Amino acid sequence: MSTTGLPFDDIRDLVRSMPGPDTAARHAARHREEELTKPSGSLGRLEEISEWLAAWQGGVPHVDRPLVAVFAGNHGVTAKGISAFPADVTVQMVANFAAGGAAINQICAAYDMSLKVYDLALEIPTDDFTEGPAMDERTCAATMAFGMEVLMDKPDLLCIGEMGIGNTTIAAAIYAALFGGSGQDWAGAGTGLDSGGQSRKAEVIDQAIAFHNGHLSDPLEVLRRLGGREIAGMAGAILGARHQKVPVVVDGFVATSAAAVLYKMDPHALDHCLFGHVSAEQGHIKALEAMGKVPLLALGMRLGEGTGAALAAGIVKAAARCHRDMATFAEAAVSNRD
């Protein structure tokens, strides 16, 4: 814990003290891959995933308790007309999740994954970031701490997603602050904006960057000034998972912005993460490339809700199952290479 009493110092301490991978478990997984009944390397990236799982789980890779955690937040900047839908839709969609009617409910059912949705004070939107910081430091840090609590369910694979009308604008502003560029470089269609709506969105992002100019060199300041509660919650969940040695699958454009904050604090902060898919949002591939990350899927999706992460988790489950349950050459009495 920090001695200064500043909320963000506790977060910085957690980033500095992140555990690393279990190299012995990774080497053991690599050795087993060489003994399984297949040509070496023939399962391609599935073999890399099984080694990654082993390194972060500290043993034989497994996915028996996967959890999809969806964080929901509202944003004051939606009053600027940067979304095709009103802010009320966030509350309505959270109710739809609870009723089992959303796309993420169906994907979780198809892949036998648990789903939890976290309502982050939807009745209290963050402040309009063109007029002041979206959150104060205490609120942002407390929301990150809340995000860490998803690990209390002890998942062995965590998928993070979000719901929040207006949050593609929030994510685009975060990327512009972290990686440079203008609103036009990062703003996309979001929930279906026309070209005029996208131009307005880009202008709002530029206004926010100009307003907070001089305060955006610290990634945590970027998060509190430009971010939202759902993004802070996802960042906290990623950081908490690292300390609990739980591998993470990150969803699309908005979820990746939460990961990007941690990446800018320490490029190794995301070593325990996979990126589930590349969104149809124009800025997502640029953000992934800036961090040197290669997504598992490219399906033209831009829904959010953790849908891309949950689909990718099915691949992670298959990788773990192949590694654990395939026979070795010796067990199957199959001749190995000379």
N, C-alpha and C positions, 0 to 999 in steps of 0.2 A: 504494500500500500504506500501511497505517496505521503510525504511529510509536509507538503505545502498546503494541502486542503483543497487544491484546485481539481475539479472533477476529471478533466482530461488527463491529468498526470497519472491517475490510476490506469487509464486506457493505455497510455504510453508505456507504463511499467509492464502491462500485460503483453504488449507487442515486443518489448525488449526481452521478455522471458519466455518467448514461445519455444516449446520443445521441437526437436527435429525428428526426422524419420528414424525408424528402427532398421538400420542397414543390415543387420544379421537376418531379420525376417525377410527383407527384400532379396537377399542373396539366396536364402532357402527357397523362396518362391521361384526365383530364376532357375535354380537347379532342378526343381520339380518340373518346370515347363520343359526342360530338356529331356525328361524321362517319359513324358506323356505320349500316347499313341497318335502321333502326328509329326510331320516334318517340322523341324525347329523353325519358329517364326511364322508358321503357316496360318496361325490365327491373328496375325497382324497386331492391331492395336489392342485386341482383347488380352493379349499376353502382357502388354504394358500396363493395362488396367489392373490385372491381377497382382502384378508386382507392386503397383502403387497402393492398392488396398492393403497388401501385406505390410508394407512399410509403415503405413499410418495406423493400422489396427494392431500391429505388433505381433502378428502370428499368421496362421492360415487364413487367407482371405475368405470372407463370408459376408452375406447380406441377408440377414434373417429378420431384422427389425428396422426396415427403412422408414423414414419419416419425411413427409413433405410438410414444411412449415411455411404458411402464407401469411405475410404481414400486411395489414391494411391501414392506410393513413390518408388524411385529407389535407389539402393545400390551399392557403389563402390566395395564391396567385391565380387560381382558376377564375377569379372574378375578372381577370384581364382577357377572358375569352380565348384561352389557349387550348381548349379541348372541345371536341365535337359533342361531348356529353356533359350534363351538369354534375356537380359534386355529389348530389343526392344518390347518384348511381353507385358510389362506393358502398354506402350503407345497404342499398338494395342487393348488390352483388354478394356482400358478406352474408346476407340472409339466404341468398340462393345457394351459397356454399353449404350453409348449415342444413338446408333442405335437400342437399344432394343433387342439385340441378345444374351444376356448372361443368364445364369441360374437364376441369381438374378432378372432380369427383369421379368421372367415368374412367379417366386414365389411372387414377389410384386403384379403382376397383379392378381394372383389367390386369394390373401388375401386382396386386395384393400388397399395397402400400398404405400405411396410416397417413391421415391428413389432419392437420390442426391449423385453424385459422385464428389469427390474433388481431383483435380490434384495438388499434392504438389511438384511443381518444378521438374517434371519428367526429364527435360533436364539437371538438375544438380544433379546427384546422390550424396548421402552422401559419405564421405571419407571412404576408406577401413579401417575397424576397427582393422585389424591386424597390421596396420602401424601408427595409431593415432586415436584420437577420431572421431567418425562418424560425430558429430556436435559440434559446440561451444555452450556455455551456452545460448547466446542470440538467436541463431537460434532455439535451442530446446524449449526454453521458448516461443518464438514468435509462433512457430508451435503449441504448446499446446494452446496458446491464440486463434489462428485461429480455432482450433478444438472446442473451446467453442462457436464460432459463429454459429454453427449449431442450437443452441437453439433459434436463432432469428426467426426461422420459427414457434416457439411455438408448437412443437409436444407434445402430451400427453403420448407418449411412444417412446423411442429412441432405435433403434437397430444399433449397430456399427459393421462394417466389413472393409475389406481391400483388396487391390490388390498391389502386389509388388514382382516381380521375385527376389528370394533369401531371402525373408523375413522369411521363416521358420528357416533358419540359424540364422538370427538376433534374432528371438524369443527364439530359443534354447539357444543362448548365454546369453540372459537376464535371462532366468530361471536358468542357471548354476551359474550366478553371484548372483542372489537373494536367491536361495534355496540350492546351493551347488551342487557338482557332476562334472563330466567331460563332454566333448562334446559327448562322446559315450552314456552317460546316457540320453541325451536330443535330439540328432539328429535323425530325422526320414527320410522317403523317400521323403518328400516334394512333388514336382511335378512329381515324378516317378524315383528317383535315384536308380541305382542298388547298390549292396553291396559295390562295390568299391567307388562309388560316396558318399555313406553315410559315409564311413571311411574318405574320404577326407574332407567332411563337418565337421566331428567330430574333425579332426586335426586342421582345420581352427578356430573352436570355441576355442579349447584349446590354440591356439596361441594368440587369442584375449584376453582370460582371463589372460594369463601369461603377455602379454604386459601391460595390465591395472591394474595388481596386485598392491594393495595398495591404489587404488582409487575407489573401488567398494563397500564400506560400506554405501555410501549414495545412495538411490534408484534413485534419480534424476541424479546423476553422472553415474549410470548404464545406464539410459535411453539415456543420451547424448553421452556417449562413445561407447555404443554397439547398440543403437537403430536406428530407421529410422524415417523419417518424418511422415509416416503413423501411426506409433506406438505412436509417440508424439501427433499427432492429435487426435487419439482415447483416449489417456489418458486425454487430455484436454477436450474432449467431455464428458467423464464420470464425470470429476470434475465439469464442467459447469452445467451438468444436475443435479448434487447434489444440487448446489446452486439455481437452478431454480425449484427444487422439481419435477423433471421429472424422472420417473422410466426408467431403462436401461436394455436392453437385450444384453448380450455380445456374440459374435460369438465364433469361435473356437480357435485353437492353437495360432495363431498370435495375435488375438484381446485380448485373455486372458493375454498375456504377458504385454500389456498396462495396463490392470487392476491390474496385479501383482505388478507393480511399485507403484501404489497408495496404494495397500494393505500393502506393506512393509513400507510405510510411516505411515499408521494408519490402523490397522486391521478392523476398522469400516467404512473405506472409501468406501467399496463396498456394504454396507447394502442396498442401493437403486438399486442394480443390481441383475439380474438373469443371469445364464449362459445357453445359449440356447441349447447346445449339447456338447457331448464329441467327439472330433475329432478322426480319425483313426491314427493320429500322436501319436507315442508311449509316448511322454512326456506330452500330454495334461492331461490325467487322473492323472498323478503324480502332476502336477501343481494345478489342482483343489483340490486334496486331501490335498495338503500342505496348502491350504487356507480354507479348510473345506467347499467347495462348491459342491453342488450336481446338475449336469446338468439336464435339462428337457428331452432331447432326446439322444438316442444313435443309430444313423443310419449308422455308418461306413463312414461318410462323411469327406472329407478333402479338399474341394474346396476353402474355404474362401468366399470372396465377400459378406459376411453377410448372406449367404444362410441358415446356421443353426439357426442364430438369427431370421431371418424372418419367418422360419417355426415355431419356438417356439413362436413367437409373435402371430401366429394364435391361439395357446393354450391360451395365455394371453387374447386375445380378447374374446375367448369363456368363460373364467373364469369371466371376467367382465360382459359379457352379461347375463350369468346365474345368477350372483349375483344381477344385476340390474332389470332384467325382469322376473325372475321366480315369480310365485305367492307365497304368504305366505299361511300357513294353513288356516288362517282366511279368506283371500281373496278368496280362492278356495273352502271354506266350506269342507275341508278335515280334518278328525279327527286327532288330534295330539296324541302323546304318553301320557299316564296317568302321 
